[in-house]
Amino acid sequence: MKKDILGYSFVITPLSDDDGGGFMISFPDFSDCISDGKTMDEAVENGKDALDATIKTLKEFGFPIPMPGCSVFSGKFVQRIPKSLHQRLAIRAKSEGVSLNTLVVSLLAEGIGRKENHPRHKQAA
């Protein structure tokens, strides 16, 4: 994570060829402010434009502007998975009557809980 666009942190992630290649820039303090570019420098320049537009729009509609660093952990992350796993998860979510996000969050929480409660990972009292 870098910090030099109006004081806001940003993350640059390589994009796969399927997504057009290049790089994506996102701002953890603004959940929907992203841009991209063919190079990292282009992604940063486009990110500046996206951030400026996001801030102007928030001001225009009277919404609060997040302070830099207020959302270090936004609760959102993007993960690429194999198509076959995506299909299996979607089918299971549908069969359980929940959204894909809800299913994945519950599976992650269950897995972390299981690992944290495993005797090998417990701290001595």
PAVOKE-51120 format. One record per residue: residue number from 1; residue in three letters; y, z, x of N, C-alpha, C in turn. Coordinates in pm, 1 decimal, decimal comma. Layout:
N
NUM  ALA  Y  Z  X  Y  Z  X  Y  Z  X .
...
//
This chain:
125
1  MET  -115,7  0,0  84,6  0,0  0,0  0,0  122,9  0,0  89,9 .
2  LYS  220,7  -80,7  57,5  343,7  -87,4  134,7  457,5  -38,4  47,7 .
3  LYS  569,2  -4,9  111,9  681,2  47,7  35,0  810,1  -9,4  90,8 .
4  ASP  857,0  -120,1  36,7  986,3  -170,3  77,5  1048,9  -269,5  -19,2 .
5  ILE  1007,5  -271,3  -142,3  1075,1  -353,9  -241,8  1145,2  -257,6  -336,6 .
6  LEU  1275,2  -240,5  -316,8  1355,3  -148,5  -397,6  1297,1  -7,2  -396,3 .
7  GLY  1223,7  28,0  -290,4  1164,5  160,6  -280,1  1031,1  175,1  -351,5 .
8  TYR  986,7  70,7  -419,9  861,4  78,3  -495,6  743,3  34,1  -410,2 .
9  SER  633,1  107,4  -423,9  509,3  71,3  -355,3  451,7  -54,5  -418,0 .
10  PHE  381,9  -131,4  -336,9  312,2  -247,7  -388,8  181,5  -266,8  -316,1 .
11  VAL  92,5  -338,9  -380,4  -39,9  -366,5  -324,9  -58,2  -517,6  -322,6 .
12  ILE  -105,2  -568,7  -210,9  -135,0  -711,6  -200,1  -285,7  -726,4  -188,5 .
13  THR  -339,9  -812,9  -275,2  -483,8  -833,4  -281,7  -514,6  -981,8  -268,3 .
14  PRO  -611,0  -1019,3  -183,6  -649,0  -1160,5  -177,6  -712,3  -1204,4  -309,4 .
15  LEU  -680,9  -1325,2  -350,0  -740,0  -1383,0  -471,1  -854,9  -1475,4  -431,4 .
16  SER  -960,2  -1473,9  -510,1  -1074,0  -1561,4  -482,7  -1035,6  -1706,4  -508,9 .
17  ASP  -1114,8  -1796,2  -458,7  -1091,7  -1938,5  -485,1  -1099,1  -1967,5  -634,6 .
18  ASP  -1186,7  -1896,2  -705,8  -1197,3  -1913,5  -851,4  -1067,9  -1875,9  -922,2 .
19  ASP  -992,0  -1783,9  -862,3  -864,3  -1742,2  -920,0  -746,5  -1819,7  -861,1 .
20  GLY  -774,9  -1924,2  -786,9  -668,7  -2008,1  -732,9  -633,1  -1981,1  -588,2 .
21  GLY  -696,2  -1881,4  -526,7  -668,3  -1849,6  -387,3  -532,2  -1783,6  -370,9 .
22  GLY  -496,0  -1757,2  -248,0  -368,5  -1692,9  -219,9  -378,5  -1542,9  -233,3 .
23  PHE  -267,4  -1482,2  -274,3  -258,9  -1336,7  -280,3  -188,1  -1291,4  -407,4 .
24  MET  -232,3  -1176,6  -459,4  -167,9  -1116,0  -575,5  -93,5  -992,1  -528,6 .
25  ILE  24,8  -970,5  -585,6  100,7  -848,8  -558,4  114,2  -771,6  -689,5 .
26  SER  94,1  -641,4  -681,7  108,3  -556,3  -800,1  185,3  -431,6  -760,2 .
27  PHE  243,0  -368,6  -861,1  326,2  -250,0  -840,9  267,1  -134,8  -921,2 .
28  PRO  209,6  -32,9  -856,4  146,1  77,6  -928,3  238,7  149,6  -1026,5 .
29  ASP  368,7  152,3  -999,1  462,0  219,8  -1089,0  490,8  139,5  -1215,3 .
30  PHE  454,0  11,5  -1215,8  475,5  -77,4  -1329,8  342,3  -143,1  -1361,7 .
31  SER  274,5  -96,9  -1465,0  137,4  -140,6  -1491,8  123,9  -291,0  -1515,6 .
32  ASP  227,6  -356,4  -1566,7  214,6  -499,1  -1598,4  300,8  -589,2  -1511,0 .
33  CYS  346,8  -540,7  -1398,6  430,8  -620,9  -1309,4  345,2  -672,5  -1194,1 .
34  ILE  307,7  -799,6  -1203,3  228,9  -863,2  -1097,1  284,3  -1001,8  -1071,2 .
35  SER  252,3  -1055,2  -956,3  286,3  -1192,9  -922,5  186,4  -1238,9  -816,9 .
36  ASP  205,3  -1359,6  -768,9  115,7  -1408,6  -664,2  187,8  -1509,1  -577,4 .
37  GLY  118,6  -1557,5  -476,4  171,7  -1658,7  -386,8  60,8  -1712,6  -299,3 .
38  LYS  86,6  -1827,4  -241,7  -14,5  -1888,0  -153,7  -31,1  -1808,1  -24,8 .
39  THR  77,1  -1745,5  20,8  72,8  -1661,7  140,5  117,0  -1520,4  101,5 .
40  MET  95,2  -1424,4  191,7  141,3  -1288,2  165,0  293,2  -1284,6  149,7 .
41  ASP  362,8  -1355,9  238,0  509,4  -1357,9  231,1  557,6  -1416,2  99,0 .
42  GLU  492,3  -1521,6  53,2  529,9  -1581,7  -75,0  500,3  -1485,6  -190,1 .
43  ALA  388,9  -1414,1  -182,2  356,2  -1315,8  -285,1  462,3  -1205,8  -289,9 .
44  VAL  509,7  -1160,2  -174,4  613,4  -1057,1  -169,1  743,8  -1110,3  -230,2 .
45  GLU  781,8  -1231,7  -193,5  905,1  -1289,6  -249,8  893,7  -1305,4  -401,3 .
46  ASN  780,7  -1355,6  -447,0  760,0  -1369,9  -591,6  752,7  -1232,7  -659,1 .
47  GLY  698,0  -1134,8  -587,1  691,0  -999,2  -639,0  829,0  -938,5  -658,6 .
48  LYS  920,9  -967,6  -565,1  1058,7  -919,5  -579,9  1119,0  -973,2  -708,7 .
49  ASP  1097,7  -1102,5  -733,3  1149,8  -1164,4  -855,8  1087,9  -1100,4  -979,7 .
50  ALA  957,0  -1077,7  -975,5  887,5  -1017,2  -1089,8  936,7  -874,9  -1114,0 .
51  LEU  956,2  -798,8  -1006,4  1003,0  -661,6  -1019,4  1145,0  -658,4  -1076,1 .
52  ASP  1232,1  -745,8  -1024,4  1368,3  -754,5  -1077,1  1367,2  -786,5  -1226,7 .
53  ALA  1286,8  -883,8  -1265,8  1279,0  -923,9  -1406,5  1223,7  -809,5  -1492,6 .
54  THR  1124,1  -738,7  -1441,2  1066,1  -626,8  -1516,0  1169,3  -517,2  -1538,0 .
55  ILE  1241,4  -480,9  -1433,4  1342,8  -375,8  -1443,8  1454,1  -418,4  -1540,3 .
56  LYS  1500,5  -542,9  -1529,2  1604,9  -592,7  -1619,9  1558,5  -590,0  -1764,9 .
57  THR  1434,5  -628,0  -1789,1  1381,2  -628,1  -1925,6  1369,8  -487,0  -1980,6 .
58  LEU  1321,7  -394,2  -1900,2  1312,5  -255,3  -1944,2  1451,0  -200,8  -1980,3 .
59  LYS  1550,2  -229,7  -1894,3  1687,4  -185,1  -1921,7  1740,0  -248,4  -2050,0 .
60  GLU  1716,2  -377,7  -2066,0  1765,5  -451,0  -2182,8  1714,3  -390,5  -2313,1 .
61  PHE  1589,2  -345,4  -2313,4  1530,1  -289,3  -2434,0  1542,2  -136,5  -2441,6 .
62  GLY  1611,4  -77,8  -2344,1  1634,8  65,5  -2346,8  1515,6  150,8  -2308,6 .
63  PHE  1419,4  91,2  -2238,9  1303,4  168,0  -2195,2  1333,4  233,4  -2060,3 .
64  PRO  1269,4  347,2  -2031,7  1294,3  414,7  -1903,8  1239,9  333,1  -1786,3 .
65  ILE  1309,3  344,8  -1675,5  1267,0  278,6  -1552,0  1192,5  383,1  -1468,9 .
66  PRO  1065,9  358,3  -1435,8  991,1  456,7  -1355,4  1056,4  479,4  -1219,7 .
67  MET  1051,1  601,6  -1174,6  1099,6  634,9  -1040,7  996,1  586,7  -939,1 .
68  PRO  1040,6  542,9  -822,0  943,9  501,9  -720,0  845,5  614,6  -687,9 .
69  GLY  718,3  580,1  -684,4  614,4  674,7  -648,7  565,8  762,8  -762,3 .
70  CYS  614,7  738,4  -884,6  575,6  825,8  -995,2  433,6  798,9  -1043,0 .
71  SER  379,3  684,7  -1010,8  245,7  649,8  -1060,5  154,1  608,1  -947,4 .
72  VAL  136,2  697,4  -853,3  50,3  664,7  -739,8  -89,1  625,4  -788,6 .
73  PHE  -138,2  696,5  -890,7  -267,0  662,8  -949,9  -240,7  625,2  -1094,8 .
74  SER  -242,3  497,0  -1121,1  -206,0  447,4  -1254,1  -319,5  459,5  -1355,2 .
75  GLY  -441,5  483,7  -1307,6  -555,0  483,7  -1398,8  -608,2  343,6  -1422,5 .
76  LYS  -557,5  249,1  -1347,0  -598,5  110,0  -1364,3  -638,3  53,1  -1228,5 .
77  PHE  -751,5  -15,9  -1226,8  -788,9  -90,9  -1108,2  -870,3  -212,1  -1153,3 .
78  VAL  -874,0  -311,8  -1068,3  -945,3  -435,2  -1101,3  -1066,1  -445,3  -1009,7 .
79  GLN  -1180,2  -474,9  -1068,0  -1303,6  -485,2  -990,0  -1377,5  -612,4  -1028,0 .
80  ARG  -1409,3  -693,9  -932,2  -1491,1  -813,5  -955,0  -1636,8  -771,9  -955,6 .
81  ILE  -1712,0  -820,9  -1052,8  -1855,1  -792,0  -1059,7  -1927,8  -922,1  -1088,5 .
82  PRO  -2055,8  -927,6  -1057,3  -2132,5  -1048,7  -1087,9  -2132,6  -1076,1  -1239,1 .
83  LYS  -2134,7  -1202,8  -1274,0  -2134,9  -1243,1  -1415,3  -2251,6  -1181,4  -1491,2 .
84  SER  -2366,0  -1171,9  -1425,9  -2484,1  -1115,5  -1493,0  -2463,7  -967,8  -1527,1 .
85  LEU  -2398,4  -892,9  -1438,3  -2370,1  -752,2  -1465,6  -2266,6  -739,6  -1576,7 .
86  HIS  -2166,0  -824,1  -1572,7  -2064,0  -825,2  -1679,1  -2130,6  -848,7  -1814,9 .
87  GLN  -2222,4  -943,5  -1818,9  -2293,4  -973,9  -1943,6  -2374,1  -852,6  -1990,5 .
88  ARG  -2447,7  -790,0  -1899,7  -2529,9  -673,7  -1936,6  -2443,4  -559,4  -1988,8 .
89  LEU  -2330,0  -536,1  -1923,2  -2239,5  -430,3  -1967,8  -2180,7  -462,1  -2105,4 .
90  ALA  -2141,3  -587,0  -2125,9  -2083,4  -627,3  -2254,5  -2185,2  -613,0  -2367,3 .
91  ILE  -2307,4  -651,6  -2342,5  -2413,8  -639,1  -2443,4  -2438,9  -492,0  -2475,6 .
92  ARG  -2444,7  -408,4  -2373,0  -2468,8  -265,0  -2396,5  -2352,0  -201,9  -2472,7 .
93  ALA  -2228,9  -237,7  -2436,0  -2112,0  -183,6  -2505,5  -2115,6  -221,2  -2652,7 .
94  LYS  -2149,9  -345,6  -2680,0  -2156,2  -391,5  -2819,3  -2265,3  -315,6  -2895,4 .
95  SER  -2379,9  -298,0  -2830,9  -2490,4  -229,2  -2899,0  -2456,5  -81,8  -2925,7 .
96  GLU  -2370,9  -22,5  -2842,2  -2331,3  116,8  -2861,4  -2205,2  128,8  -2946,6 .
97  GLY  -2146,2  14,6  -2982,5  -2027,8  16,6  -3067,9  -1902,3  68,6  -3000,4 .
98  VAL  -1892,0  44,6  -2868,3  -1773,0  87,7  -2794,0  -1717,9  -31,6  -2717,4 .
99  SER  -1594,9  -16,5  -2667,6  -1537,0  -123,6  -2587,0  -1602,7  -125,1  -2448,9 .
100  LEU  -1589,6  -237,0  -2382,5  -1642,1  -249,0  -2246,5  -1576,1  -145,3  -2155,8 .
101  ASN  -1444,2  -126,7  -2169,7  -1374,0  -27,1  -2088,0  -1429,2  112,5  -2111,1 .
102  THR  -1450,0  149,0  -2236,4  -1502,5  282,1  -2267,9  -1639,7  302,4  -2206,0 .
103  LEU  -1725,2  202,0  -2217,8  -1858,9  211,6  -2159,2  -1851,0  230,2  -2008,2 .
104  VAL  -1770,5  148,8  -1941,3  -1762,1  155,3  -1795,2  -1705,5  290,0  -1750,9 .
105  VAL  -1603,3  338,6  -1819,3  -1546,7  469,9  -1783,7  -1651,5  579,5  -1799,5 .
106  SER  -1726,3  575,3  -1907,4  -1828,2  679,7  -1927,2  -1939,1  670,2  -1822,7 .
107  LEU  -1979,6  548,2  -1787,4  -2083,0  532,5  -1684,6  -2033,6  580,3  -1548,3 .
108  LEU  -1908,0  550,0  -1515,2  -1851,3  596,6  -1388,9  -1843,8  749,4  -1385,6 .
109  ALA  -1793,5  808,1  -1494,5  -1782,6  954,3  -1500,3  -1919,3  1020,3  -1490,1 .
110  GLU  -2017,3  962,9  -1559,1  -2153,5  1016,7  -1554,6  -2208,9  1009,0  -1412,5 .
111  GLY  -2188,5  895,8  -1347,8  -2238,9  878,5  -1211,0  -2171,8  972,2  -1111,6 .
112  ILE  -2041,5  989,3  -1123,0  -1969,5  1080,2  -1033,2  -2012,9  1223,9  -1059,0 .
113  GLY  -2025,2  1260,3  -1187,3  -2068,9  1395,1  -1222,0  -2207,2  1425,0  -1167,7 .
114  ARG  -2296,5  1327,1  -1179,3  -2433,3  1345,0  -1129,9  -2431,2  1365,4  -978,8 .
115  LYS  -2351,2  1286,7  -908,3  -2345,8  1296,8  -762,6  -2283,8  1430,2  -720,3 .
116  GLU  -2175,5  1471,3  -788,8  -2109,5  1596,9  -753,3  -2198,1  1717,6  -780,8 .
117  ASN  -2286,0  1706,9  -878,8  -2373,3  1819,1  -913,6  -2507,6  1815,1  -840,9 .
118  HIS  -2528,5  1714,9  -759,5  -2652,5  1704,0  -682,9  -2652,0  1814,5  -577,6 .
119  PRO  -2764,9  1884,3  -556,7  -2771,1  1996,2  -461,0  -2721,0  1958,8  -321,2 .
120  ARG  -2741,5  1837,7  -280,1  -2700,0  1795,1  -147,5  -2547,3  1792,7  -135,1 .
121  HIS  -2475,2  1774,8  -248,5  -2330,8  1762,8  -246,0  -2258,0  1890,4  -286,4 .
122  LYS  -2332,0  1993,8  -328,4  -2269,1  2119,8  -367,1  -2230,9  2197,9  -242,9 .
123  GLN  -2114,3  2263,5  -251,2  -2070,5  2346,3  -141,0  -2133,6  2484,2  -151,8 .
124  ALA  -2157,3  2544,4  -37,5  -2215,1  2680,4  -36,1  -2113,2  2779,1  -88,6 .
125  ALA  -2160,3  2875,6  -169,3  -2067,7  2975,2  -227,2  -2046,4  3090,7  -134,5 .
//
